[in-house]
Amino acid sequence: MSREPAATTYSGSSTSDETHTLSVLDRALYALFARHADTPRHDRDRHRYRATDLRTSFDLYLARVYGLSWFCAGVVGVFCVLAVLSIQVPTARIADVVVPGPVLLVGSGVVAAAGTRRATLALGRQYLRWQATARRENIERTLPGAVRYLHVLSSGSDDRATMLRRVADTDAYGETAVAFRKALNTAALTGSVGEGLRRVARDTPSRDSLAPFLLKFREHANQGPDALGNYLRMESRMLGFQQDRARQRAEGFLQLLAELFIVLLVLPALLVIVLTVMSVISPGLSASVSTPAGETTVRGVVVYASAAFILVVGVAASGVVADLRPPDQRITYARPSGAGAVVRSATLNPASAAVVAIVPAVAVVVGLGALGVRPVDVALLGYAAYALPVGFVAARRARLDDAKDRELKDFVHAVSGHVTLGRPFPKAVELVATQIDLGPLDPDVADLALNLNLTSPAAGTDENVRTAALDRFVARVGTPLAEQTVGLVTGALDAGSDTETVFETLQTEVGRLYHEKRALRAALLAYVAVGWTTAILVVGITVAVSVYVFDGFAQLSALSDSSTILVADAIDLERDRFRVYVVTQATVLASGWFAGVASRDRYEAFLHSGALVVACYLVYRGVGLV
């Protein structure tokens, strides 16, 4: 089987720059294991590797995986040898053959080491599959927007390579932009854009979406601009329908996830309550168990394991919800450089607030510790002292972003109206800035109008200055909607597209995206309610049981003697109420994370979880349970 092209494949005898950048360890691994890359058993792995965006060559990646597999096998083997030296294993009889204990352990160690090596190799192959799957999902989410952008560009004077380059330079199109960059890089090597498109279509993990699109794009581009424009218009509509169906499937999966989330959070709390009550008639639940954290009981192990399980479920469910949110509906916040800038932006930037809020949280932890508060409450209230300020800043910024997106839609419609009347784009923006109240968007629009005046016809249109002005406007607004809509204007105008056509398409695009954002927000509010309802339900159940049920069973246990089946002193009210409190707080934490991520993002998860932790503490404190 042939190797990768020289640009991407390392050769031990090569003198290329890639060779000299490899570390000594990589050189050794390549020399030892790169031969495996040409074996038939790795043909499928090579195909999966081409579907990923890994920067290392396939030969080097596989050599690293083989090296890691032998290292893990060696660690397991050494551990088994140490076990032979430290543990006295009795002689065993297997099929009437006497096997000495050390031989048995050594044999088990060899089998364990071999299994570890095979498992590591399988994990390396699985990693390629995960990478390819992640890329496919990202492509299928971002391809419809990229095709709509290409449709707008097709009305201009750019050739197909320039059109692809404009999409490739737009970060909003994710892995679709990466695929276009790969096609252009291949075209630079082969001298043919069509060949670059063909190779990417061959290797892409999106066999049902991107691959046929690239091949048809290549075919229609060869037929002329009119054929390409008509194809892109029809393809954008079809992909839009497919995207709507995918969104509906994601909503159905999210509904199933929410139902499973409720079950997985409520059941551990009920299990802890049942075990506590059952300990009155089951002495085995009160048996002592030695753990790394100290002496406890079987029931104690189950309680704290349940709390840990609940936290894991909360993190996992929140991660799944975050992944289900479309990439064009996600917003990220960058922390400015410099301590002074971080402090000044902390009231409006959640990323800055996440750093500044550490100070009051540490102060709360130190103060509560000095007052003798229990370590669990110190940790919980310290978390709340950190989470609530960050969450409030995130909620404030989210309201501002929502207001800007609402006004951005009106701004686009107003500018489009002026452009349709024949006014130049800079003049249209200036009129909108002076005549229409756009609320929180006013300063950003005024700044855009000022910068666009530098490209007025009197001074001569400077496309670079116009592009810089629009890019600055997108950065100031700072929302995904601005990047997806105003960014479309930048490339289309630079491409020489018809201005009226550009803004007609822009009106449709901004309306569609804003509607999708509102619809997604409305749909996810139901899952915010799921998180809060689950937390309130568990708090209510555990408080009622701790106040009424535990007290009654504690009295029965205290009155028991040797003639009854009840276990004396099986229930310690203070201890068991504390354990239930720990499980309850773990539940409200997980519920808050789920609700916050469903609402917006991880920063708002701080707000919901912090508020629920404080509410749970106040309820337990109010009824005298903590």
Summary of the structure (lengths in Angstrom):
residues: 626
radius of gyration: 31.3
end to end distance: 69.3
largest distance: 105.0
contacts: 2036
relative contact order: 0.08
helix: 79%
strand: 2%
